Structures are given as structure tokens and as C-alpha cells.
Amino acid sequence: MAHVRQKRLWSGILLILFVVLMVSGFLTANSRNAGGFLNGLPNVLDFPSDVLGEAWERAHLLPGYLIKYLPSLIETVNIAAAATLIGAVFGIVLSLLSTRGLAPAGWAIPIIRRFMDILRAVPEIVVALVLIFLLGGGPVPAMIAIALHTMGALGKLFSEVNENASLKPVEGLQSVGARWGQRMWLGVIPQVAPNLLSYALLRLEINIRASAILGFVGAGGIGYDLRNTMTWGQGKFDEAAAIFLLLFVTIIVVDQISSVARDRLTHGRAAS
Amino acid sequence: MTAQTLKFEAERSFSRKRLVAFGVPALMIAYLTYIFFSFDIAGLAERASLKNAQTLVADSYSYKTHVERDNRSGEIKIAIEGERKGEYPSGTAPSWVELGDSTRIDLGGGHVITFGETAVRYEIPDYGVIRADPGRGGVNAILPTEDVPDWISVSKNRLAVTTDAGRLTVTRNRAEVFRYFLGWELFFFTLDSPYHGMPVSELAYRASAGELSEILNAIWTNTMWRHNDVAWAIFETILMAFLGTMGAALIALPLGFLAAKNFTPLGGLRFAARRLFDFLRGVDGLIWTIVLSRAFGPGPLTGTLAILLTDTGSFGKMFFEALENVDGKQIEGVQSTGAKPLQRYRFGVIPQVTPILLSQVLYYLESNTRSATIIGAITGGGIGLLLTQAIITQKDWEEVTYYIVLIIIMVMVMDWVSGWLRRRLIKGDEGGH
């Protein structure tokens, strides 16, 4: 009974602490913001209604805008897809090098893990902004930035998958004299491929969002167009609406496709 | 017959696998080739700026002090990084500069530059003396050798000498010397602080003698590195992540019940809640950030709300999926003791789903610290804002490096904290995310 009471006391204290943190945190955030919460609240719908209003007025232009911004959208998707692909390929290599039992050099495992931690910890925007300074604007800085982050994130997830792979095929291949690369390619990858693919698809979803955001800070694609139409202000909002629509539809579509595909990959049709 | 079909089957399976084993890499290569041309990667070499890369790398671990003379008035100005905040008070100079009738600047390693009445003299060991006498007719540079080495550029109106020790630029109006030093300048104390240049032992002695708060205050209010602003920015970023994540979880939990099949018999309500989640997730953080920053202006509150809205969608979806997977037997068990509906939720459902939900929420806490940095860069708040500001100046790369290091440390600490909380709060969870 005393134990229960003590436990209750602790959860009570934790709860109070949490509430205090939330309330004081919110008040701090509110006071450090340019406009307060209560002042801003009535204006929340102003911008969306401006955008929707203009889009509605010039609805006949909308199909034209959708076509106009389609190439930018494709660029954004391409940035995400290429970054996911490159990140996943390097992620596989990093994960194989950092999985106990599979890695060719055991001493390197902690080093590679820390390396992946750092890759994961750096927000894409940091790498992207620095690379924009070095390489100029365009899709490449964003692609590299997202790929680096993806490498770290997928490398960690992949190495968790690899840990559950059976070592028997690897041993079998070793006994016939296969090199390390062959053992991994023929012995491990086929086992883990569905799971890896499923994680990579999930990452693609995340990366499309990231790629749109990076465009907004100057890395090309639809985010860049969005910022341009936004800075034009009123009068260009119909174009902004078209971009919002494209982005929204893309995200939903990719979301749906990848969720169906992932479901099939992990729960499986009859595995062939 | 059986052997025949088996062989046939096996061969078909082999050929399919072979197709996949070569087809998939071939597709990847084909796609990357398309990207190579579509992104114009071949043209990257022209667009890439090697000079920018050099500036960035050199600036991130070293700094330069400018000694500048106005050739008309003869006035000498010494400033670290050429910034106003790093200017030496008039009449004072670092030890390697001797002020007087003529100014003697010792760049080390035998390199000495002298500013005379108007003339400029640069003594370079193993080369000779470069003279210049800027005036109306140009800089009148005289080199000791006939042919001009590639580290000197000289024309009628401009002389520039770049050596390992430093850099001299002379034009008709100005003579300017850069000397490079390792490290980050004035990181703790600015030049106007009484503690600048004081040895650590002296500082420690003074701190123990009761000056600790003054010393800390001098560091805290450093105008060059703005340590207090940086600390606030980091705090704001973490605050955005914390409030956004927790607020989203608090809102998503009741909505999750509404969207779960086994708790809400009303199909319409369920449908509405689920479409709300889809909408919040589909609109994406970027758009929420833009919309909200229009209403609330820049600052941490905007970032908090943007994270909160996006994650309400993500959490809502995860929560209702978890709720639909709860074991009904436990609820029945609680019900059989005569528990009222609210008690059934509290004791039958919550204990089952808490570990799953909590682990997701804590996982998002770390990832939202990164999002908060990005959102801060877009709306203007937190460390993201400082970072973009420093990058836009294109010269304060040591500050950029400093912020990047801080961001990495911040994210790693948040990762560690969330992992620690996960292990403490959820027993049996091995932190497998």
C-alpha cells in the first residue's frame, strides 16, 4: 500500500511538473513572439481566406498555373527521390559496416555509429545553406543535404533490421569462399530487402516534405516558387494557391502509395 | 513429371531472381543518370566557388586582424575581422603593431610591414623589399625583381601581396594589412572588457576574490558572440520542440479515441476525425508555418503552433491505430468490477497504450528539435534564425561553425534525453527506435 501511495505521489509530482512546464513554456513563447497568441488568433484565417479568395476569383487560371508549376514539382520530387536513393544505398553500406556479426572490422563499429549519429543530428537546412554558398543555388545542395541526413537515419534503422538477419546463408557463402561483398549482397540483402524497402519508402515521404522546405530557403523546386509568389504578396496568391494544391496532393498521393506498398512489403502477399 | 515441373519451376524462379538482381541496380543507375543531366551536375564545377570554400574553411578555424591606414589623413585603424565591435580603441594596438611616427607591423617569421609618412614597405625574407608610395599618380609600387611572382598582383592603382604570414593591399586611398591567427577571436571577452587578454590564472584568482559575477557578466554580454542571445535562441528552439510535441500529444489523444473503431461507434465522427488527421498531415509543416507566421509574426510561438498542428495529425493517426489494437479482455476485466466508462478507459486502456504512445512522442521530441531549427529559419526564431543571419552575411563563418556545433550538440542531447526518458518511463522498451 505504501508502495502504491509513493508511486501515486511520484506520478502526481511529475504531472504537476509537466503542467507547470507547459504553462510557463507557453507563456514564455508567447511573450517572446512578435505578435501574441490572443492578438493573432483572429487573424489566423486571414491569409488562407485571402489566398482562397483570390484563387476563387481567378479559378479559370488555376489549370494553367498547375501546369506552369508542374516542372518545379517534379524537381522537388526528384530531389527527394534521388536523395532517398543515394542515402539508402550508402545507408545499406554503413549499416552492414556497423552491425555486429556482419561488419568486417569490429573495431570500426562504434566509430561508424557515431558518424551516423552526427549525420542524423545535423538538420538538413544547415548543410543545404552552407552548400548553397559553396555550390550556388539549385537542386544539388538540397539533394546532398537530404541524402546525408537520410544516410544517417536509414543506416541506423537498417542496422537494426540486419541484426535480425539469419547468419546461416552468410556462413554458407563463407564456406565456399565468398568475399565480404558477395556474402552481404547474396546472403544478407535478399533477407532484409523488404524491410529496407519499406523504411526507404517511409523516408521518401519525409524527404518530399524536407525537399519542399529546403526549396523555400533557396534550393530550387516548388518551395522556391512558393516563396517567390508569397513575397509578391497580394495579387499572386492565386499562384500560391496552385502551389499549395500541388504540394498537398503530392504529399497525400505519395503517402497513400507508400502506405499501401509498405503494408504489402511487411505483411506480404505470398512471398515469392 | 514432378521432377520436370520442379526443374521448370526452379529455373523460372532463378531467371526471375536474376532479372531482379540485375534489373534493380540497372534501374537505379538509369534514374541517377537522368538526375545527373536533369540537375546539371556536370555544370556544377563552374557554379561551385572554390574561393568561397577557402574563405569558409579558413574562417571557421582562424580569424584575421585588419590594420588599415587612410592614406590621406594618415589615420590608423586596427580592428579584429574589420568589425566595429572588434575595433581597438584609438591609440592602442596589439603587441605586434608599433604605433608612432611610422607604424611597424610585425607579421612574424621575419615579415615586417612599415607604414611611413606615405610610403609603405614590406620586407619579405628570401625575396626582398616591396615599396609603394601611394599618391595622386597611383600606388607607385617597386618590386625587387623584374618578373612578378603569382602571389603579388600589381597594377597602376592597386598592389596586393598575399604571403603565408598575411596580406597587404595598397590602393591610392588606403593601405590595409591582414594578419591571420588561429582560433575564434574574442570568444570570451571583447576588447573593451577589462578582462581581455588576462591569463587564466589571473582570471581564476580574481574570480575567487569575488569578481566571478562580473567576469561571467562580461562573457554573457560579449557583443561579438552574443552568448546570451545564443543561449536564448537554443532555449527557444528546445521550447518550440517541447511545447509543440507535448501539445500535439495532448490534443491528439482524445481525438485518437474519436477516430478509433472500438471506442467510437459513430461512423461519421470517426470519419471526421480521421480526415482531420489526414488534412493536418497533408498540409505539411511548411504551409502551416507560412500561414501561422502571417498571423502571429516571427517568434517561438509560431514555431510551436506549426509543430503542434502537423504533429497532431501524425500523432492522431498513430494513436488511433494503437487504440484499435488494444486487447478488449483487459477492458472487460475492469468493467466486470463495476467500473464506470471513464474508469474503464483509465485502467483498462491507458496502461495498455501508454508505452506505445509515450515512446512515439519521445521519439518525435528529438526529431522536432531539428524541425524547430528549420522552422526557426523560415519564420525567424531560435537558433535557426541566428544561423541564417550568420550565413547571409557570408563572412562570419566562425559564427556559423559555432552555431552548427551548438545545433549538433543540442540535437544529440535531446536524443539522449528522450532515449533516457523512454528507458525510465517504459520498462521493457530497449530503445529500439
HADDOCK unambig.tbl for C-alpha pairs under 7 A between the chains (distance, minus, plus):
assign (segid A and resid 22 and name CA) (segid B and resid 243 and name CA) 6.40 0.50 0.50
assign (segid A and resid 25 and name CA) (segid B and resid 239 and name CA) 6.64 0.50 0.50
assign (segid A and resid 29 and name CA) (segid B and resid 300 and name CA) 5.25 0.50 0.50
assign (segid A and resid 29 and name CA) (segid B and resid 301 and name CA) 4.98 0.50 0.50
assign (segid A and resid 30 and name CA) (segid B and resid 301 and name CA) 5.53 0.50 0.50
assign (segid A and resid 32 and name CA) (segid B and resid 299 and name CA) 6.33 0.50 0.50
assign (segid A and resid 32 and name CA) (segid B and resid 300 and name CA) 6.80 0.50 0.50
assign (segid A and resid 33 and name CA) (segid B and resid 297 and name CA) 6.98 0.50 0.50
assign (segid A and resid 33 and name CA) (segid B and resid 298 and name CA) 6.19 0.50 0.50
assign (segid A and resid 33 and name CA) (segid B and resid 299 and name CA) 4.10 0.50 0.50
assign (segid A and resid 33 and name CA) (segid B and resid 300 and name CA) 5.81 0.50 0.50
assign (segid A and resid 33 and name CA) (segid B and resid 301 and name CA) 5.76 0.50 0.50
assign (segid A and resid 34 and name CA) (segid B and resid 296 and name CA) 6.81 0.50 0.50
assign (segid A and resid 34 and name CA) (segid B and resid 297 and name CA) 5.16 0.50 0.50
assign (segid A and resid 34 and name CA) (segid B and resid 298 and name CA) 5.52 0.50 0.50
assign (segid A and resid 34 and name CA) (segid B and resid 299 and name CA) 5.86 0.50 0.50
assign (segid A and resid 35 and name CA) (segid B and resid 296 and name CA) 4.82 0.50 0.50
assign (segid A and resid 35 and name CA) (segid B and resid 297 and name CA) 5.38 0.50 0.50
assign (segid A and resid 36 and name CA) (segid B and resid 296 and name CA) 6.47 0.50 0.50
assign (segid A and resid 37 and name CA) (segid B and resid 296 and name CA) 6.71 0.50 0.50
assign (segid A and resid 40 and name CA) (segid B and resid 295 and name CA) 5.08 0.50 0.50
assign (segid A and resid 40 and name CA) (segid B and resid 296 and name CA) 4.87 0.50 0.50
assign (segid A and resid 43 and name CA) (segid B and resid 295 and name CA) 5.15 0.50 0.50
assign (segid A and resid 44 and name CA) (segid B and resid 292 and name CA) 6.45 0.50 0.50
assign (segid A and resid 44 and name CA) (segid B and resid 295 and name CA) 5.02 0.50 0.50
assign (segid A and resid 47 and name CA) (segid B and resid 291 and name CA) 6.38 0.50 0.50
assign (segid A and resid 47 and name CA) (segid B and resid 294 and name CA) 6.79 0.50 0.50
assign (segid A and resid 48 and name CA) (segid B and resid 291 and name CA) 6.96 0.50 0.50
assign (segid A and resid 82 and name CA) (segid B and resid 32 and name CA) 6.95 0.50 0.50
assign (segid A and resid 121 and name CA) (segid B and resid 408 and name CA) 5.46 0.50 0.50
assign (segid A and resid 121 and name CA) (segid B and resid 411 and name CA) 5.58 0.50 0.50
assign (segid A and resid 121 and name CA) (segid B and resid 412 and name CA) 6.21 0.50 0.50
assign (segid A and resid 122 and name CA) (segid B and resid 408 and name CA) 5.65 0.50 0.50
assign (segid A and resid 123 and name CA) (segid B and resid 370 and name CA) 5.46 0.50 0.50
assign (segid A and resid 125 and name CA) (segid B and resid 374 and name CA) 6.22 0.50 0.50
assign (segid A and resid 134 and name CA) (segid B and resid 48 and name CA) 5.70 0.50 0.50
assign (segid A and resid 134 and name CA) (segid B and resid 49 and name CA) 5.49 0.50 0.50
assign (segid A and resid 134 and name CA) (segid B and resid 52 and name CA) 5.86 0.50 0.50
assign (segid A and resid 134 and name CA) (segid B and resid 53 and name CA) 5.90 0.50 0.50
assign (segid A and resid 135 and name CA) (segid B and resid 44 and name CA) 6.90 0.50 0.50
assign (segid A and resid 135 and name CA) (segid B and resid 47 and name CA) 5.87 0.50 0.50
assign (segid A and resid 135 and name CA) (segid B and resid 48 and name CA) 3.99 0.50 0.50
assign (segid A and resid 135 and name CA) (segid B and resid 49 and name CA) 6.18 0.50 0.50
assign (segid A and resid 136 and name CA) (segid B and resid 47 and name CA) 5.99 0.50 0.50
assign (segid A and resid 136 and name CA) (segid B and resid 48 and name CA) 6.23 0.50 0.50
assign (segid A and resid 139 and name CA) (segid B and resid 39 and name CA) 6.40 0.50 0.50
assign (segid A and resid 140 and name CA) (segid B and resid 39 and name CA) 6.69 0.50 0.50
assign (segid A and resid 209 and name CA) (segid B and resid 284 and name CA) 6.98 0.50 0.50
assign (segid A and resid 213 and name CA) (segid B and resid 286 and name CA) 5.98 0.50 0.50
assign (segid A and resid 248 and name CA) (segid B and resid 282 and name CA) 5.60 0.50 0.50
assign (segid A and resid 248 and name CA) (segid B and resid 283 and name CA) 5.50 0.50 0.50
assign (segid A and resid 251 and name CA) (segid B and resid 282 and name CA) 5.86 0.50 0.50
assign (segid A and resid 252 and name CA) (segid B and resid 282 and name CA) 5.66 0.50 0.50
